[in-house]
């Protein structure tokens, strides 16, 4: 089963951050989702680290940033 995708590309700040936080609020323990963005979201990554979420970011060939985010 693949992780749900939250596509926040093309949105103006703070909308991508808000979409990510909404997805986190709905995430069950052990769950995960993929967040697609136009740029690396350093403030979001700091929040994820602070709150103990797993995350792995990579740049896709199309230039988008793809972040797999998981709840422990």
C-alpha positions, 0 to 999 in steps of 0.5 A: 500500500502506498502512502497518500500524497499531499500536493502543496506545489504552487501554493503560497506560504503559509499554505504548504505548511498548513496542509502539512500540519493538517495531514499530520493531525490526521495521521495515525500512529505508524502512518505516513504520507508524501508531501510534494513541494516546490522548495525545501521546507526548512521550518517544517523540517525543524518542527518535524524534528522537534516533535519526533516525526520521521522524515526523508526528503529528496529532490525529484527529477522534475525539480519538486521536493518529495518528503516522506513523513511518518508518525512513530 
